[in-house]
Every structure is written in C-alpha cells, then in structure tokens.
Amino acid sequence: MILTTLSLGLAASTGAPDLETVLARTRAALGLDGGAGAIELAGDADVFGAPTSFTFTFAADGRFLNVVDGPLGNATGFDGLATWSSDAGWLATTLELEDDEFLRLWSLFLSGRLFLSGSNEAEVSLAGGEPKPGEVALDARIPGGLRVARVAIDAATGLPMSLAFASILGGETWTLADWRPAGARRVPYRIERHAALDTKDVYRVTRTGTPIAERAFAPDPTRGLGAFDRAVASDVEVRLAPTGHLLVHPRVSGRDVGWFILDTGAGIPVITKEAADAAGLEAMGRTFVGGAGSDVVPVRFRIGGRFALGPLATPPLVFVEMDLAAVGAALGTPLAGVIGFELFRRAVVLVDMTAPTVAIHDPAAYALPAGASWTRLVVHQRHPHVPGRYEGGPQALFRLDTGAGSTAVVFHGPAVERRRLLEGRDVKDVSLGGAGGLSRAKMGEVKDFEIAGTRRDSVPAIFTFGDSGSLDDPYSDGTIGAGLVGDRRLVFDYGQRRIAFLPR
C-alpha cells in the first residue's frame, strides 16, 4: 500500500509517473530489486486446441529455454548467442528479424528482465496516447529492431498485465494473471496467448523452482534432419503449371497422394483433407493461416506424415489442412498440398523455374560447380530473403517466392509508403489474392532492378498497401518470383543461410 500511495501521489502532482518510477515499482512488485535470478515455470496447457504440458526456463544471464510437449509441441530458446525455434520434428532453426525480436521481448517480459534498470537488452519508454483506465502503458523494442511491443502494467499493483506484439499475421497478445509468491519473487500462475480468430492458448503453472544448472539452452543441430538415400537420384519429377508454379510429386506416409506446389513462401506444409485421409494422418488441434490479403483462415492440423521427395525422407511433419480445389483449377492440376520451409531447411534444393528442374541434395555432400559463389540468405518468417536494389536506391531485402509463379516483383506496403513509390508513376488498379483473401494494389513498372549482379530495365511491378497481410512486411521491400529469377538456376541452402544463382 505504501508503494501504491506514493505512486498515486506522484501521478496526482505531476500528471503521470516517470519511466524509472514505473520500472522501480514493477521490480518491487515482482520481487526483483536484487535482479532477475533464474526461475523455471512448469505445468499443463492447452496449445493449438490440444492438451499438453510445458516448461519455461529462464537463466540469470538471459539465456532461456521453453518447451511445449506433444505432437503439436515446439521449443524455443536463446543460448547466449542466437535465438532459435523448433517444431514437433525438433529440427531447430536460428531466428532472424521479426522472429528474433518477438522471442527476445517475450522472454524479457515473462522473466521480468524487461523492467531492470541499466539493461541494454531492450529500449523501454512510456507509451504515448491516453492509457486505458487502471493501466500504465510502456513501449519496448529490441535495440535496432522495427517492431514495438506495447506493455500494460496494473496501475494499482505495479504487476505486468500484458504484452502485445504486432506482426504480418495480425500480431498476438500475452496476458499474465493469478500472481503468487515463488520464493522471494512473484510469478504468474496463468499465462494466455491471444491471436487472430479468437485463438487462445492457456498455460497453467503448477510448479516453480530453480532451473537445473546443466540444462542445455542450445538445440541439437542434428535432431530432426531426416534421412538421405544416396541410391536415389537427386532430380525429382516436376511439372510446370501455366501460371509458372512448380509442382512436385512426393509420397506422404509412403503413399502417392498427388501433386504439391513447391513454394518457398509456404512456412508450414499444407495438405488437402482427401490427401491427408489417404495418407492416414491424424486430425488434431486448430490454428489459422494467412497470406496476401488481410484475412486469416481457420484450419486444423494433420499430423504424423513422413514427407519423401527424391532422396530425402523427413521425420513425421505437422501439416495444416486446406481446400486447394480453386488453386488447383487455376494451375490446371488437382493438388494434394503445398510444401516449402520444412523441405528447404533439410536439404540443398536446386530449382530451375524455367526448364523446369528440381533436385534434392544432401547438405553434407553438396558442392557448387567450379566458379560459382554463394550469396547471403536471410530466413525471416520461414521465408527466404535475398538482397536487391532498384531505381538507384539502397540495397534492401526481397522475399524470394517460388509460389509467386511468373510474377516479377510485388512491393510491400511499408516500402511503397516509405519510398513513395507511387508518386509520378503510371499505374492501374489490380487485386491480389491469396490465403488472406483479396487486397487492393496498383500495377506498373520500376525503371530498373538489380539482383545477384544482374540488372534488368523496365521491370513489371505490383505495389501494395497496408492491408495486404503477409505483404505488409516492414523488414523486406518486396517479393520476387520467376519473372526476375527465372533465367537462372537457384540453389537454396537454408541450413547455411546461403543461396547461389547459377546461369542456365
């Protein structure tokens, strides 16, 4: 009550508390005046609509490890050098850009490190605007990051209430409640994640304690890779759709279920109900997916299917079930699914979008042809990104999307606004369609575009606005397809974060 009275008195006399007063009061409420020591929270949960258990571990030096068990489980962590995540297949991926920023902020918020003084782990300030009744609002971001998270603190108790983080899929909010003592500090015994379509994951803490000193905060780099059969040829059966999309013919759970789009823009594997039933995949849980357009689509998971293409057989993957009949009709081929990230991160994949050719190689045995060289590849939101430059501007990142078909370049809303790309440009109205529905756009061209040392003039381009879902991405200027890179063979090596552009 003394802290509450002092805080309210300060607010009455000055109009609002200063930042250090807010942070000090929150540290006192959390019992962190001596710093944020190690803590482990464990219990049961409902995640993606399925019951499971979890363990969140935070070390005193900032490292963390979070494990959600079960067939829809996942793990995330920070080993002191980089953040990473793994899914139920337990193959870990280093996180970059938005993925890295969110996970760091989430950990700082839940562990209480966000409220420490003198920390260089985050930039924290009082939020602008009128706060909600009974709340004090803070803005927080990782130094150099683009996304700003909104933190709400209970004005009466000083305890953290929520962390809201925007993203290209609409963002999510984590709330903390049911605070109880845990030694010298207080911890939330109920943690909830709220996202689009009323998605809610609930974590109920049943045990707290000090982390095991020997607990590994780094993932096993070999777990979940899959197996390569070197007796099987690297080249796989491929079909080129009239739209420029590449189709491959894998086996799921040992069964031929039909054609899949090979799509570097697919962050999670997709399968139709008919194909999943034919492969004997179990239905479980629920989530949502998005794409071009501002809407998100509710889907359920189908689990347990090994995906085999060429010499590679993955561990059992988690698919999302979607109706692809309309997409198949547009491509002229009935579809069984879409495959992207889960294939590309396990192999070196050579793609020729004109020939067409697709070859799957073991990363441990692949070498580039003589004279060829690698270019840096950034994996952001499970999509590959490469550097490019246009109209004399600075180098920027571009999403490389084999699922974009014959498209040349689609500029993302933030870049259109930041660089004023529509000013003085001859354009016409168009609409873009995807998993997120339709979104408005303009079509025109850019005077020049350079990628991998090759410059093109008068490049057809689409310019989107801020309602374009996954295309409303501030980290990359646009998305490119076969219209820009179809004259070269692409060699993707997600594991080593590199790509090669080979002449055809």
CORKAJO-V291806 format. One record per pair of residues at least 24 apart in sequence whose ideal C-beta (glycine too) atoms are under 10 Angstrom apart, sorted by the first residue. I is the first residue (numbers start at 1). J is the second residue. D is the distance in whole Angstrom. If there is no record, write none. Layout:
i:j:d
I:J:D
I:J:D
This chain:
i:j:d
3:28:6
3:29:7
3:157:9
3:158:7
4:29:10
4:155:9
4:156:6
4:157:8
4:158:8
7:136:9
7:155:8
7:156:9
7:158:7
8:155:8
8:156:9
11:136:9
11:155:8
16:126:7
16:131:9
16:136:8
17:126:8
17:136:7
17:155:9
18:126:8
19:117:10
19:124:7
19:125:6
19:126:5
19:136:10
19:138:8
20:117:7
21:136:10
22:115:8
22:124:9
22:126:7
22:136:6
22:137:10
22:138:7
22:151:10
22:153:7
22:155:9
22:158:8
23:114:9
23:115:5
23:116:8
23:117:6
23:119:10
23:124:7
23:138:8
23:153:9
23:158:10
24:115:9
24:117:8
24:158:9
25:115:9
25:136:9
25:153:8
25:155:10
25:157:9
25:158:4
25:159:10
26:112:8
26:114:9
26:115:5
26:116:10
26:136:9
26:138:9
26:151:9
26:153:6
26:154:9
26:157:9
26:158:5
26:159:7
26:160:7
27:112:8
27:115:5
27:116:7
27:117:8
27:158:9
27:185:10
28:115:10
28:158:7
29:112:10
29:115:9
29:153:9
29:154:8
29:157:6
29:158:4
29:159:5
29:160:9
29:179:8
29:185:10
29:186:7
30:111:10
30:112:5
30:115:7
30:158:8
30:159:7
30:160:8
30:179:9
30:184:10
30:185:6
30:186:6
30:187:8
30:188:10
31:112:9
31:181:8
31:182:8
31:183:8
31:184:5
31:185:4
31:186:6
31:187:9
32:111:9
32:112:5
32:113:8
32:115:7
32:116:7
32:184:9
32:185:6
32:186:9
33:116:10
33:184:9
33:185:10
34:184:8
34:185:9
35:60:7
35:112:9
35:113:9
35:116:7
35:117:10
36:60:7
36:61:10
36:62:9
36:108:9
36:111:6
36:112:5
36:113:5
36:114:9
36:115:8
36:116:6
36:119:9
36:185:8
37:111:10
37:112:10
37:183:9
37:184:8
37:185:8
37:210:8
37:211:10
38:63:9
38:64:10
38:111:9
38:209:9
38:210:6
38:211:5
38:212:10
38:213:9
38:215:10
39:64:10
39:110:9
39:111:7
39:112:8
39:182:7
39:183:8
39:185:7
39:187:7
39:208:7
39:209:8
39:210:7
39:211:7
40:65:9
40:182:10
40:187:10
40:205:10
40:207:8
40:208:7
40:209:5
40:210:7
40:211:5
40:212:8
40:215:9
41:66:9
41:110:8
41:111:10
41:182:8
41:187:6
41:188:8
41:189:9
41:191:8
41:203:8
41:205:5
41:206:9
41:207:8
41:208:6
41:209:9
42:67:9
42:203:10
42:205:7
42:206:7
42:207:5
42:208:8
42:209:8
43:189:8
43:190:9
43:191:9
43:203:6
43:204:5
43:205:4
43:206:4
43:207:6
43:208:9
44:69:10
44:202:9
44:203:8
44:204:6
44:205:9
44:206:7
45:69:9
45:70:9
45:73:10
45:191:8
45:192:10
45:193:10
45:201:7
45:202:6
45:203:4
45:204:7
45:205:10
46:192:10
46:200:8
46:201:6
46:202:5
46:203:8
46:204:9
46:285:9
47:72:6
47:73:8
47:74:8
47:193:8
47:200:10
47:201:5
47:202:8
47:203:8
47:285:8
47:287:10
48:72:5
48:73:9
48:74:10
48:199:8
48:201:7
48:284:8
48:285:4
48:286:6
48:287:5
48:300:9
48:301:7
48:318:9
49:199:9
49:200:9
49:201:9
49:284:8
49:285:4
49:286:4
49:287:8
49:300:8
49:301:9
50:201:10
50:284:6
50:285:4
50:286:9
50:301:8
50:303:10
51:285:10
52:201:10
52:203:10
52:285:10
53:203:10
53:204:10
53:206:9
54:191:9
54:201:10
54:203:6
54:204:9
54:205:9
55:207:9
55:211:9
55:215:9
56:107:9
56:110:7
56:111:9
56:187:10
56:191:8
56:203:8
56:205:9
56:208:10
56:211:10
57:111:10
57:209:10
57:210:10
57:211:5
57:212:8
57:215:6
57:217:8
58:107:7
58:108:10
58:110:7
58:111:4
58:112:9
58:113:8
58:211:7
59:111:9
59:211:6
59:213:9
59:215:8
59:217:7
60:111:10
60:113:10
60:210:10
60:211:9
61:217:10
62:104:9
62:107:8
62:108:8
62:111:8
62:113:7
62:119:9
62:121:7
62:217:10
63:107:9
63:211:9
63:215:9
63:216:10
63:217:4
63:218:9
64:103:9
64:104:9
64:106:9
64:107:5
64:108:9
64:110:9
64:111:7
64:113:10
64:211:9
64:217:7
65:107:10
65:211:8
65:215:6
65:216:8
65:217:5
65:218:9
65:219:9
66:103:9
66:106:9
66:107:8
66:110:9
66:203:10
68:201:9
68:203:9
70:284:9
70:285:9
70:303:10
71:282:8
71:284:6
71:285:9
71:301:8
71:303:5
71:304:8
71:316:8
71:318:7
72:284:6
72:285:5
72:286:10
72:287:9
72:301:6
72:303:7
72:318:7
73:318:10
74:318:10
75:219:7
76:102:10
76:103:6
76:106:9
76:107:9
76:219:10
77:103:9
77:107:9
77:215:10
77:216:9
77:217:5
77:218:7
77:219:7
78:103:7
78:104:7
78:107:7
78:217:7
78:218:9
79:216:8
79:217:5
79:218:4
79:219:8
80:217:7
80:218:8
81:217:10
81:218:8
82:218:9
83:107:8
84:217:9
84:218:8
84:219:6
84:221:10
85:219:9
85:382:10
86:219:6
86:220:9
86:223:8
86:224:7
87:224:8
87:268:9
87:317:8
87:318:6
87:341:10
87:342:8
88:224:9
88:301:10
88:303:7
88:304:10
88:315:9
88:316:8
88:317:8
88:318:5
89:223:9
89:224:4
89:225:9
89:226:8
89:314:7
89:315:5
89:316:7
89:317:6
89:318:8
89:342:7
89:346:9
90:219:8
90:220:8
90:223:5
90:224:4
90:225:10
90:315:8
91:219:9
91:220:9
91:221:9
91:222:9
91:223:7
91:224:3
91:225:6
91:226:8
91:314:9
91:315:8
91:342:8
91:345:7
91:346:7
91:495:10
92:218:8
92:219:3
92:220:7
92:221:7
92:222:10
92:223:7
92:224:8
92:345:10
93:219:9
93:341:8
93:345:6
93:379:7
93:382:8
93:494:8
93:495:9
94:219:9
94:379:8
94:494:10
94:495:10
94:497:8
95:379:8
95:380:9
95:381:10
96:378:6
96:379:6
96:380:5
96:381:9
96:385:9
96:475:9
96:497:8
97:145:8
97:146:8
97:147:9
97:378:7
97:379:9
97:380:4
97:381:8
97:385:8
97:397:8
97:473:9
97:474:10
97:475:5
97:476:9
98:145:8
98:146:7
98:147:6
98:165:9
98:166:9
98:167:6
98:168:8
98:380:6
98:381:6
98:473:8
98:474:8
98:475:6
99:167:9
99:379:9
99:380:7
99:381:7
99:382:8
99:475:10
100:142:8
100:145:8
100:380:9
101:141:7
101:142:5
101:144:9
101:145:4
101:146:7
101:147:5
101:148:10
101:149:9
101:165:8
101:167:10
101:475:9
102:142:9
102:145:9
102:147:7
102:149:8
102:163:10
102:165:5
102:166:9
102:167:7
102:171:9
102:172:8
103:142:10
103:165:10
104:141:10
104:142:5
104:145:8
105:140:6
105:141:7
105:142:6
105:145:8
105:147:8
105:148:9
105:149:5
105:151:9
105:163:7
105:165:7
105:174:10
106:149:8
106:163:7
106:165:8
106:172:9
106:174:7
106:193:10
108:140:7
108:142:9
108:149:9
108:151:10
108:163:9
109:140:8
109:149:8
109:151:7
109:160:7
109:162:9
109:163:4
109:165:9
109:174:7
109:176:8
110:160:9
110:163:8
110:174:8
110:176:8
110:187:9
110:188:8
110:191:7
111:187:10
112:160:8
112:185:8
112:186:9
112:187:9
114:138:8
114:140:6
114:149:9
114:151:7
114:160:8
114:163:9
115:140:10
115:151:9
115:153:9
115:158:9
115:160:8
122:149:9
122:151:10
123:148:9
124:149:10
124:151:8
127:151:8
127:152:9
131:155:8
132:161:10
134:161:9
135:161:7
135:162:9
136:161:9
137:161:10
137:162:10
137:164:10
138:163:10
140:165:9
141:165:10
145:475:10
146:414:9
146:473:10
146:474:5
146:475:6
147:171:9
147:474:8
147:475:9
149:173:10
149:174:10
152:176:10
154:179:9
157:186:10
159:186:7
159:188:8
160:188:8
161:188:10
162:192:9
162:194:9
163:193:10
164:194:9
166:472:10
166:474:10
167:195:9
167:196:10
167:290:10
167:381:8
167:470:10
167:472:10
167:473:9
168:290:8
168:291:10
168:380:10
168:381:7
168:412:9
168:436:10
168:468:9
168:469:7
168:470:5
168:471:8
168:472:6
168:473:5
168:474:9
168:475:9
168:476:10
169:195:8
169:196:7
169:267:10
169:288:8
169:289:8
169:290:5
169:291:9
169:294:10
169:296:6
169:381:9
169:436:9
169:469:7
169:470:7
169:472:10
170:195:7
170:196:5
170:197:9
170:288:9
170:290:7
170:294:8
170:295:9
170:296:7
170:436:10
170:469:8
170:472:10
171:195:7
171:196:8
172:196:8
172:199:8
172:201:9
174:201:9
174:203:10
175:200:10
175:202:10
178:204:9
178:205:8
180:205:8
180:208:8
181:208:9
182:207:10
182:208:4
182:209:8
182:210:10
183:208:8
183:209:9
183:210:8
195:287:9
195:288:7
195:296:9
196:287:9
196:288:5
196:289:10
196:290:8
196:295:9
196:296:5
196:297:10
196:298:9
197:286:9
197:287:9
197:288:5
197:295:10
197:296:6
197:297:8
197:298:5
197:299:10
198:288:10
198:298:10
199:286:8
199:287:7
199:288:6
199:296:9
199:298:9
221:495:9
223:315:9
224:314:8
224:315:5
224:316:10
224:317:10
224:342:10
224:345:10
224:346:8
225:312:9
225:314:8
225:315:8
225:345:9
225:346:6
225:347:9
225:362:10
225:363:9
225:364:10
225:495:9
226:306:8
226:307:9
226:308:9
226:311:10
226:312:6
226:313:6
226:314:4
226:315:6
226:317:10
226:342:9
226:343:9
226:345:10
226:346:5
226:347:8
226:362:10
227:306:10
227:308:9
227:311:9
227:312:7
227:313:5
227:314:8
227:315:9
227:346:10
227:362:10
228:310:9
228:311:5
228:312:6
228:313:8
228:346:9
228:347:8
228:360:8
228:361:8
228:362:4
228:363:9
228:364:8
228:365:8
229:308:9
229:310:9
229:311:5
229:312:8
229:313:7
229:362:9
230:311:6
230:362:7
230:365:8
231:311:8
232:308:9
232:309:10
232:310:6
232:311:4
232:312:9
232:313:9
232:360:9
233:310:7
233:311:7
233:359:8
233:360:9
234:310:6
234:311:6
234:312:10
234:347:9
234:348:9
234:349:10
234:350:8
234:358:9
234:359:4
234:360:6
234:361:5
234:362:9
234:365:10
234:366:9
235:310:7
235:311:10
235:350:9
235:357:7
235:358:7
235:359:5
235:360:8
236:262:9
236:309:6
236:310:4
236:311:9
236:312:9
236:349:10
236:357:9
236:358:5
236:359:7
236:360:6
237:309:9
237:310:9
237:358:9
238:262:8
238:351:9
238:352:9
238:353:10
238:355:8
238:356:5
238:357:7
238:358:5
238:359:9
239:331:9
239:332:9
239:333:7
239:356:7
240:331:10
240:352:10
240:353:8
240:354:8
240:355:8
240:356:4
240:357:10
240:405:10
240:482:10
241:327:10
241:328:9
241:330:8
241:331:4
241:332:6
241:333:6
241:335:10
241:356:9
241:405:7
241:406:10
242:330:9
242:331:7
242:332:6
242:333:10
242:405:9
242:406:9
243:327:10
243:330:7
243:331:6
243:332:8
243:403:10
243:404:10
243:405:4
243:406:7
243:407:9
243:482:10
244:331:10
244:353:7
244:354:9
244:356:9
244:402:9
244:403:10
244:404:8
244:405:4
244:406:3
244:407:8
244:481:7
244:482:5
244:483:8
244:486:7
245:327:9
245:330:9
245:331:6
245:332:10
245:333:9
245:335:10
245:338:10
245:353:9
245:356:10
245:402:8
245:403:7
245:404:8
245:405:5
245:406:9
245:481:9
245:482:9
246:351:7
246:352:9
246:353:6
246:355:10
246:356:6
246:357:9
246:358:6
246:402:6
246:403:9
246:405:9
246:482:9
247:328:10
247:331:7
247:332:10
247:333:6
247:335:8
247:336:10
247:338:10
247:356:9
247:358:9
248:309:6
248:310:9
248:339:7
248:343:9
248:356:10
248:358:6
248:360:9
249:309:8
249:336:9
250:305:10
250:306:10
250:307:6
250:308:6
250:309:4
250:310:9
250:312:9
250:313:10
250:314:10
250:336:9
250:337:8
250:339:7
250:343:8
251:279:9
251:305:9
251:306:8
251:307:8
251:308:5
251:309:8
251:313:9
252:276:8
252:278:8
252:279:4
252:280:9
252:281:8
252:302:10
252:304:10
252:305:4
252:306:7
252:307:6
252:308:8
252:309:10
252:314:10
252:317:9
252:319:8
252:336:8
252:337:8
252:339:10
253:278:9
253:279:4
253:280:6
253:281:7
253:304:7
253:305:5
253:306:6
253:307:9
253:308:9
253:316:8
253:317:10
254:279:8
254:280:9
254:305:9
254:306:7
254:308:8
254:313:9
255:279:5
255:280:8
255:305:9
255:308:10
255:336:10
256:336:9
257:281:10
257:305:9
257:336:4
257:337:7
258:324:10
258:328:9
258:333:9
258:334:6
258:335:7
258:336:3
258:337:8
259:324:10
259:328:8
259:331:9
259:333:5
259:334:7
259:335:6
259:336:6
259:337:8
260:307:9
260:309:8
260:324:10
260:335:7
260:336:6
260:337:5
260:338:6
260:339:5
260:340:9
260:343:9
261:324:8
261:327:8
261:328:9
261:331:8
261:333:9
261:335:7
261:336:10
261:337:8
261:338:5
261:339:7
261:340:8
261:402:8
261:403:6
261:405:10
262:309:9
262:338:8
262:339:6
262:340:7
262:343:8
262:344:9
262:349:8
262:351:7
262:353:9
262:356:9
262:358:6
262:402:6
262:403:8
263:337:10
263:338:5
263:339:7
263:340:5
263:341:9
263:343:10
263:344:10
263:383:10
263:401:7
263:402:6
263:403:3
263:404:9
263:405:10
264:339:10
264:340:5
264:341:8
264:343:9
264:344:6
264:349:9
264:351:8
264:379:10
264:382:9
264:383:6
264:384:5
264:385:10
264:399:8
264:400:6
264:401:6
264:402:5
264:403:7
264:404:9
264:481:10
264:490:9
264:492:7
264:494:9
265:291:8
265:292:10
265:338:9
265:340:6
265:341:9
265:381:10
265:382:9
265:383:6
265:384:9
265:399:7
265:400:9
265:401:4
265:402:7
265:403:4
265:404:7
265:434:9
265:470:8
265:479:8
265:481:9
266:291:9
266:320:10
266:337:9
266:338:5
266:339:7
266:340:3
266:341:6
266:342:9
266:343:9
266:344:9
266:382:8
266:383:9
266:401:9
266:402:9
266:403:6
266:435:10
267:291:10
267:340:7
267:341:5
267:342:9
267:379:10
267:381:6
267:382:3
267:383:7
267:470:9
268:299:9
268:301:9
268:317:9
268:318:7
268:319:7
268:320:6
268:338:9
268:339:10
268:340:8
268:341:7
268:342:8
268:382:7
269:302:9
269:305:9
269:307:7
269:314:9
269:317:5
269:318:7
269:319:5
269:320:7
269:337:7
269:338:7
269:339:5
269:340:7
269:341:8
269:342:5
269:343:8
270:299:8
270:302:10
270:319:6
270:320:6
270:321:8
270:322:5
270:324:7
270:327:10
270:335:9
270:336:9
270:337:5
270:338:4
270:339:8
270:340:9
270:435:9
271:301:10
271:302:6
271:305:7
271:307:10
271:317:9
271:319:4
271:320:8
271:321:6
271:322:8
271:324:9
271:335:10
271:336:7
271:337:4
271:338:8
271:339:9
272:302:9
272:319:10
272:321:7
272:322:7
272:323:7
272:324:5
272:325:8
272:327:10
272:328:9
272:334:9
272:335:7
272:336:6
272:337:6
272:338:10
273:300:9
273:302:8
273:321:5
273:322:9
273:323:7
273:324:10
274:321:10
274:323:10
274:324:10
274:325:10
274:334:9
274:336:8
275:302:9
275:305:9
275:319:9
275:321:9
275:324:9
275:334:10
275:335:9
275:336:4
275:337:6
276:300:10
276:301:10
276:302:4
276:303:9
276:304:10
276:305:8
276:319:7
276:320:10
276:321:6
276:336:9
276:337:8
277:302:9
277:321:10
278:336:8
279:304:8
279:305:5
279:306:9
279:307:10
279:319:9
279:336:9
279:337:10
280:304:7
280:305:8
281:305:5
281:316:9
281:317:9
281:318:9
281:319:7
281:321:9
283:321:7
284:318:9
285:318:9
285:320:10
286:320:10
287:318:10
287:320:7
288:320:9
288:435:9
288:436:10
289:320:6
289:322:7
289:434:10
289:435:5
289:436:8
289:470:10
290:434:8
290:435:6
290:436:4
290:437:9
290:469:5
290:470:6
291:403:9
291:432:9
291:433:9
291:434:3
291:435:3
291:436:5
291:437:9
291:439:10
291:468:9
291:469:6
291:470:5
291:471:9
292:404:10
292:410:8
292:431:10
292:432:5
292:433:6
292:434:3
292:435:7
292:436:6
292:437:8
292:438:8
292:439:6
292:441:9
292:464:8
292:468:6
292:469:6
292:470:6
292:471:6
292:472:10
292:479:9
293:431:9
293:432:7
293:433:7
293:434:5
293:435:7
293:436:3
293:437:4
293:438:6
293:439:5
293:440:10
293:467:8
293:468:7
293:469:5
293:470:9
293:471:9
294:436:6
294:437:7
294:438:9
294:439:6
294:465:10
294:466:9
294:467:5
294:468:7
294:469:5
294:470:10
294:471:10
294:472:8
295:434:9
295:435:8
295:436:5
295:437:4
295:438:9
295:439:9
295:467:10
295:469:7
296:435:8
296:436:6
296:437:9
296:469:8
297:322:7
297:323:10
297:434:10
297:435:6
297:436:7
297:437:8
299:323:10
299:435:9
302:337:10
305:337:10
307:337:9
307:339:7
307:342:7
307:343:7
307:346:9
309:339:8
309:343:7
309:347:9
309:349:9
309:358:8
309:360:6
310:343:10
310:347:8
310:349:9
310:358:8
310:359:7
310:360:4
310:361:9
311:347:8
311:359:10
311:360:6
311:361:8
311:362:7
312:343:7
312:346:6
312:347:5
312:349:9
312:360:5
312:361:9
312:362:8
313:346:10
314:339:10
314:342:6
314:343:7
314:345:10
314:346:6
314:347:9
315:342:10
315:346:9
317:342:5
317:343:9
318:342:9
322:435:8
326:433:9
327:433:10
327:434:10
327:435:10
330:405:10
330:433:9
331:405:9
338:403:7
338:435:10
340:382:8
340:383:8
340:384:9
340:401:9
340:402:8
340:403:7
341:379:8
341:381:10
341:382:4
341:383:8
341:384:9
341:494:8
342:382:9
343:492:10
343:494:9
344:379:9
344:382:9
344:383:10
344:384:7
344:402:10
344:492:5
344:493:9
344:494:5
344:495:9
345:379:8
345:382:8
345:384:10
345:492:9
345:493:10
345:494:4
345:495:7
346:494:8
346:495:8
347:492:8
347:493:9
347:494:9
347:495:9
348:491:6
348:492:7
348:493:5
348:494:9
348:495:8
348:496:9
348:498:10
348:500:9
349:402:10
349:490:8
349:491:8
349:492:5
349:493:8
349:494:9
350:489:6
350:490:7
350:491:5
350:492:8
350:500:9
350:502:8
351:400:10
351:402:6
351:482:10
351:485:9
351:488:10
351:489:7
351:490:5
351:491:8
351:492:7
352:482:10
352:486:9
352:487:10
352:488:8
352:489:5
352:490:8
352:502:9
352:504:7
353:402:6
353:404:10
353:405:9
353:406:9
353:481:8
353:482:4
353:483:10
353:485:7
353:486:5
353:487:9
353:488:9
353:489:9
353:490:8
353:504:10
354:406:10
354:482:7
354:485:10
354:486:5
354:487:7
354:488:9
354:489:9
354:504:7
355:486:10
355:489:8
355:504:7
356:482:10
356:486:10
357:489:7
357:504:10
358:402:10
359:489:9
359:491:9
361:491:9
361:493:9
363:493:6
363:494:9
363:495:5
363:496:7
364:495:10
366:491:8
366:493:8
368:491:7
368:493:9
368:498:10
368:500:6
368:502:8
369:489:10
369:491:9
369:500:9
369:502:7
369:503:10
371:502:10
371:503:10
372:489:10
372:491:8
372:500:5
372:501:8
372:502:6
372:503:9
373:452:10
373:453:10
373:498:9
373:500:7
373:501:9
373:502:10
374:491:8
374:493:7
374:496:8
374:497:9
374:498:4
374:499:7
374:500:5
374:501:10
375:451:9
375:452:6
375:453:9
375:491:10
375:498:7
375:499:5
375:500:7
375:501:7
376:497:7
376:498:6
376:499:8
377:492:7
377:493:7
377:494:7
377:496:8
377:497:5
377:498:5
377:499:4
377:500:10
378:475:9
378:476:8
378:497:7
378:499:10
379:492:10
379:494:6
379:495:10
379:497:7
380:473:8
380:475:6
380:476:7
381:470:8
381:473:8
381:475:8
381:476:9
382:494:9
383:470:9
383:473:9
383:476:9
383:479:9
384:490:9
384:492:6
384:493:10
384:494:7
384:497:9
384:499:7
385:473:10
385:475:8
385:476:6
385:477:10
385:479:9
385:480:10
385:499:10
386:451:7
386:452:7
386:476:10
386:480:8
386:485:9
386:490:9
386:499:6
386:501:9
387:450:9
387:451:8
387:452:9
388:449:7
388:450:6
388:451:4
388:452:8
388:476:10
388:477:8
388:478:8
388:480:7
388:484:8
389:448:9
389:449:8
389:450:5
389:451:8
389:455:9
389:477:10
390:415:10
390:419:9
390:421:9
390:446:5
390:447:8
390:448:6
390:449:5
390:450:7
390:451:9
390:455:10
390:456:10
390:459:8
390:461:9
390:477:8
390:478:8
391:419:9
391:421:9
391:446:6
391:447:5
391:448:6
391:449:8
391:450:10
391:459:10
392:447:8
392:448:8
392:450:10
393:419:7
393:421:10
393:446:10
393:477:8
394:419:10
394:477:10
395:450:9
395:477:10
396:475:10
396:476:7
396:477:4
396:478:8
397:473:9
397:475:7
397:476:4
397:477:7
397:478:9
398:449:9
398:451:7
398:476:6
398:477:6
398:478:5
398:479:7
398:480:5
398:484:9
398:485:10
399:470:9
399:471:9
399:473:8
399:475:9
399:476:5
399:477:9
399:478:7
399:479:4
399:480:7
399:481:10
400:451:9
400:476:10
400:479:8
400:480:6
400:481:8
400:484:9
400:485:7
400:490:7
400:492:8
400:499:8
401:470:10
401:478:10
401:479:5
401:480:7
401:481:6
401:482:9
402:481:7
402:482:7
402:485:9
402:490:8
402:492:9
403:434:9
403:479:10
403:481:8
404:479:6
404:480:7
404:481:3
404:482:7
404:483:8
404:484:10
405:481:6
405:482:6
405:483:8
405:486:10
406:460:10
406:481:6
406:482:5
406:483:5
406:486:7
407:432:10
407:460:8
407:461:9
407:462:7
407:479:8
407:480:8
407:481:4
407:482:7
407:483:5
407:484:8
408:445:9
408:446:9
408:449:8
408:456:8
408:459:5
408:460:5
408:461:6
408:462:8
408:478:10
408:479:10
408:480:7
408:481:7
408:482:8
408:483:3
408:484:5
408:485:9
408:486:9
409:445:9
409:446:7
409:449:6
409:451:9
409:456:10
409:459:6
409:460:8
409:461:5
409:462:7
409:463:10
409:477:9
409:478:5
409:479:7
409:480:5
409:481:8
409:483:7
409:484:6
410:441:8
410:443:10
410:461:7
410:462:4
410:463:8
410:464:6
410:468:9
410:471:6
410:478:6
410:479:5
410:480:8
410:481:8
411:441:9
411:442:9
411:444:10
411:446:8
411:461:6
411:462:7
411:463:5
411:464:6
411:471:8
411:476:10
411:477:6
411:478:4
411:479:8
412:463:9
412:464:6
412:465:10
412:466:9
412:468:7
412:470:9
412:471:5
412:472:6
412:473:5
412:474:8
412:475:9
412:476:6
412:477:6
412:478:5
412:479:7
413:439:9
413:441:9
413:463:9
413:464:5
413:465:5
413:466:4
413:467:8
413:468:6
413:469:10
413:471:7
413:472:5
413:473:8
413:474:9
414:464:10
414:466:8
414:471:10
414:472:7
414:473:7
414:474:4
414:475:9
414:476:9
414:477:8
415:463:9
415:464:9
415:471:10
415:473:9
415:474:8
415:476:8
415:477:4
415:478:6
416:441:9
416:442:8
416:462:10
416:463:5
416:464:6
416:465:7
416:466:9
416:468:10
416:471:10
416:472:10
416:477:9
416:478:9
417:463:10
417:465:8
417:466:7
417:474:10
418:474:8
418:477:9
419:477:8
421:446:8
421:461:8
421:463:6
421:477:9
421:478:10
422:463:6
422:465:9
425:461:9
425:463:8
427:461:9
427:462:9
427:463:7
430:462:7
430:463:9
430:464:10
432:462:7
432:464:7
432:468:7
432:469:9
432:471:7
434:468:9
434:469:7
434:470:7
434:471:8
435:469:8
435:470:8
436:467:9
436:468:8
436:469:4
436:470:7
436:471:9
436:472:10
437:467:10
437:469:8
438:467:10
438:468:10
439:464:7
439:465:7
439:466:10
439:467:5
439:468:4
439:469:7
439:471:7
439:472:9
440:464:8
440:465:6
440:467:7
440:468:8
441:465:7
441:467:10
441:468:7
441:471:9
446:478:10
449:478:9
449:480:8
449:483:10
449:484:7
451:480:7
451:484:6
451:485:7
451:488:9
451:501:8
452:484:10
452:485:8
452:488:7
452:490:9
452:499:8
452:500:9
452:501:4
452:502:10
453:501:8
454:484:9
454:485:9
454:487:8
454:488:8
454:501:8
454:503:10
456:483:9
456:484:7
456:487:9
459:483:8
459:484:7
460:484:9
